[in-house]
Amino acid sequence: MSADSESDATEYIRHHLTNLTLDLKEGAIEPGAQGYWTLQIDTLIMSFGLGALFCYVFWLAARQATSGVPGGLQNFVEAIVEFIDRTVKDTFQAESKVIAPLALTIFCWVFLANLMDLVPIDLVPSIMAAVGVEYWKLLPSVDLNFTFGLSLSVLVLMVAYGVMGHGVAGYFKSFLTHPLGPWLAPANLILNIVEFVAKPVSLSLRLFGNLYAAELIFLMISLLPWWLQWVLGTPWAIFHILVVPLQAFIFMMLTVVYLAMAYEQH
């Protein structure tokens, strides 16, 4: 491969992995800008749009629900709800009206976000370029802001459910007494802080890493000749059909497990 070809390939991959970013300080759109006062416009639009799509589909299914012979949409939605409800009941033993809807929302939202990885690589960027938008990252899961935003929400819920299960004093006391007993309070505190921070970090990085790697492979395949793209891209896309729901299920399942661990008595 020549130096020009390598440069073109690098620029192609970089372009597809660059967010459309709004710099709030400068009040200007600067693709790829980094910093605290920046917004990833494409990630926000895609994630909120997919969330709205999820709400609309389930609202439509509820509106069309019937006690007679159900339609295809009702069967589909009921199957997902029953699966999530059964999974939550097996994992979270206490009574809660929030956990099952939360798990359903997380699973469907992350699934839809991951599903964008199966859209042809150049389709949406070409459409956006035609309307004057040079950069547009279609896949929210390949943005750490999206995955960390979800995991930080889980972190807040972990604290809330820990306080609900133990009381304020009991929850923070557990940081000093578990798992080694009250005589090793400093060691307990260090271990619990590390565990407390590691849970949301690993939760977000797991989702980000798997989808980032998959997206990068799709980009590398798209650089090959068209006939080789079909030879390699088709089996990878078929395999990725399994990865998309699996990563959504893992994120949802770990969220429920973490909340159950925070709520239960040691």
C-alpha positions in Angstrom: 0.0 0.0 0.0 1.4 3.4 -1.0 1.8 6.3 1.4 -1.1 8.1 -0.2 -3.4 5.1 0.1 -2.5 4.7 3.7 -3.2 8.4 4.3 -6.5 8.1 2.5 -7.5 5.0 4.6 -6.5 6.7 7.8 -8.5 9.8 6.9 -11.5 7.7 5.9 -11.6 5.9 9.3 -10.9 9.1 11.2 -13.7 10.8 9.4 -16.3 8.1 10.2 -15.2 8.0 13.9 -15.4 11.8 14.4 -18.4 13.3 16.2 -20.3 16.4 15.1 -19.5 18.5 18.2 -20.8 21.8 19.5 -18.3 23.9 21.5 -20.5 25.8 24.0 -17.7 28.2 24.9 -17.1 29.3 21.4 -20.7 28.8 20.3 -19.6 27.1 17.2 -19.7 23.6 15.7 -16.2 22.1 15.7 -16.1 18.4 14.6 -14.0 16.3 16.9 -13.7 19.0 19.6 -12.9 17.8 23.1 -13.5 19.3 26.5 -16.0 19.7 29.2 -18.1 22.4 27.5 -18.7 20.4 24.3 -21.8 18.5 23.2 -21.7 15.5 20.8 -24.7 16.6 18.6 -25.0 13.4 16.6 -24.9 11.2 19.7 -27.5 13.3 21.4 -29.8 13.3 18.4 -29.4 9.6 17.7 -29.8 8.5 21.3 -32.9 10.6 22.0 -34.3 9.7 18.6 -33.9 6.0 19.3 -35.3 6.4 22.7 -38.3 8.1 21.2 -38.7 5.3 18.7 -38.7 2.8 21.5 -41.4 4.7 23.4 -43.5 5.1 20.3 -43.4 1.4 19.3 -44.4 0.3 22.8 -47.1 3.0 23.1 -48.5 1.9 19.7 -48.5 -1.8 20.9 -50.3 -0.8 24.1 -52.8 1.2 22.1 -53.5 -1.7 19.8 -53.5 -4.4 22.5 -56.5 -6.7 22.5 -57.7 -9.6 24.6 -58.6 -11.4 21.4 -56.1 -12.7 18.8 -53.0 -10.5 19.2 -51.3 -9.0 16.2 -47.6 -9.3 15.3 -46.6 -6.1 17.1 -48.4 -7.1 20.3 -46.8 -10.6 20.2 -43.4 -9.0 19.7 -43.7 -6.5 22.6 -45.3 -9.0 25.0 -42.5 -11.5 24.3 -39.9 -8.8 25.2 -41.8 -7.7 28.3 -42.2 -11.3 29.6 -38.6 -12.1 28.9 -37.3 -9.0 30.8 -39.9 -9.5 33.6 -38.8 -13.2 34.1 -35.2 -12.2 34.1 -35.7 -9.5 36.7 -37.7 -11.7 39.0 -34.9 -14.3 38.9 -32.3 -11.7 39.8 -33.9 -9.1 41.9 -35.7 -10.8 44.8 -37.3 -7.8 46.5 -40.5 -6.1 45.5 -40.0 -3.1 43.2 -42.1 -1.3 40.6 -39.1 0.3 39.0 -36.6 -2.4 38.3 -38.5 -4.2 35.5 -39.4 -1.1 33.5 -35.8 0.2 34.0 -34.4 -3.1 32.7 -36.8 -3.0 29.7 -35.8 0.5 28.9 -32.1 -0.2 29.1 -32.3 -3.3 27.0 -34.4 -1.8 24.2 -32.5 1.5 24.2 -29.0 -0.1 24.1 -30.2 -2.7 21.5 -31.5 0.1 19.2 -28.2 2.0 19.7 -26.2 -1.1 18.8 -28.4 -1.9 15.9 -27.2 1.2 14.1 -23.9 -0.7 13.5 -25.7 -2.8 10.9 -26.6 0.2 8.8 -24.2 0.4 5.7 -21.1 2.4 6.7 -21.3 5.1 4.1 -25.1 5.4 3.8 -25.9 8.0 6.5 -22.7 10.0 6.2 -23.4 10.4 2.4 -26.9 11.6 3.1 -25.7 14.0 5.7 -22.9 15.3 3.4 -25.6 15.9 0.7 -27.4 18.3 3.1 -24.2 20.0 4.2 -23.3 18.1 7.3 -19.7 16.9 6.9 -19.4 14.7 10.0 -22.1 12.4 11.5 -21.4 9.4 13.7 -24.5 7.1 13.5 -23.6 4.7 16.3 -24.2 6.2 19.8 -22.5 3.2 21.5 -19.2 4.2 20.0 -19.2 7.4 22.0 -17.9 7.2 25.6 -20.3 10.0 26.5 -23.3 7.8 25.8 -22.0 4.6 27.5 -20.6 6.5 30.5 -23.9 8.5 30.8 -25.8 5.3 31.1 -23.4 3.8 33.6 -23.3 6.9 35.8 -27.1 6.7 35.9 -26.7 3.1 37.1 -24.2 4.4 39.7 -26.8 6.9 41.1 -29.4 4.1 41.2 -27.0 1.9 43.1 -26.6 4.5 45.8 -30.4 5.1 45.9 -31.2 1.4 46.2 -28.4 0.9 48.8 -29.9 3.6 50.9 -33.4 2.1 50.4 -32.3 -1.3 51.4 -30.0 -0.4 54.4 -30.9 3.1 55.4 -28.5 6.0 55.1 -26.4 5.0 58.1 -26.5 1.3 57.3 -25.5 1.8 53.7 -22.4 3.9 54.4 -21.6 1.7 57.4 -21.3 -1.3 55.1 -18.4 0.4 53.4 -16.5 0.1 56.6 -17.6 -3.4 57.8 -18.0 -5.4 54.6 -16.4 -7.8 53.7 -13.6 -8.2 56.2 -15.4 -7.1 59.4 -15.4 -4.0 61.5 -11.8 -4.5 62.7 -10.4 -3.9 59.2 -12.4 -0.8 58.4 -9.7 1.0 56.4 -9.1 -2.1 54.2 -12.9 -2.5 53.8 -13.2 1.2 52.7 -10.5 0.9 50.1 -12.0 -2.4 48.7 -15.5 -1.0 48.6 -14.5 2.3 46.9 -12.5 0.4 44.2 -15.5 -2.0 43.6 -17.9 1.0 43.6 -16.0 2.8 40.9 -15.1 -0.3 38.9 -18.7 -1.3 38.3 -19.8 1.7 36.2 -16.4 2.0 34.6 -16.4 -1.6 33.4 -20.0 -1.4 32.5 -19.5 1.5 30.1 -16.1 0.4 28.7 -17.4 -3.1 28.0 -20.2 -1.8 25.8 -18.0 0.9 24.2 -15.1 -1.5 23.5 -17.1 -4.2 21.9 -19.0 -1.8 19.6 -16.0 0.2 18.8 -14.1 -2.9 17.7 -17.0 -4.0 15.6 -17.3 -0.6 13.9 -13.6 -0.5 13.2 -13.7 -3.9 11.5 -16.7 -2.7 9.4 -14.7 0.3 8.4 -11.6 -1.7 7.5 -13.7 -4.1 5.4 -15.3 -1.2 3.5 -11.7 -0.2 2.4 -11.4 -3.4 0.4 -12.5 -4.0 -3.2 -16.3 -4.2 -3.5 -16.3 -8.0 -4.3 -14.2 -8.7 -1.2 -16.4 -6.5 1.0 -19.3 -8.9 0.4 -17.1 -11.9 1.0 -15.9 -10.7 4.4 -18.6 -8.2 5.4 -21.6 -10.6 5.1 -20.4 -13.2 7.6 -19.2 -10.4 10.0 -22.6 -8.7 9.8 -24.3 -12.1 10.4 -22.1 -12.6 13.5 -22.7 -9.1 14.6 -26.5 -9.8 14.6 -25.7 -11.9 17.7 -23.4 -9.3 19.3 -26.0 -6.5 19.1 -28.7 -8.1 21.4 -26.0 -9.8 23.5 -24.3 -6.6 24.5 -27.7 -5.0 25.3 -28.6 -8.0 27.5 -25.3 -7.9 29.3 -25.6 -4.2 30.1 -29.2 -4.8 31.3 -28.4 -7.9 33.3 -25.4 -6.3 35.1 -27.5 -3.3 35.9 -30.1 -5.5 37.6 -27.4 -7.5 39.4 -25.6 -4.3 40.7 -28.9 -2.9 42.0 -29.8 -6.2 43.7 -26.3 -6.3 45.3 -26.8 -2.8 46.6 -30.2 -3.5 48.0 -29.8 -6.9 49.6 -28.5 -7.4 53.2 -24.9 -8.7 53.4 
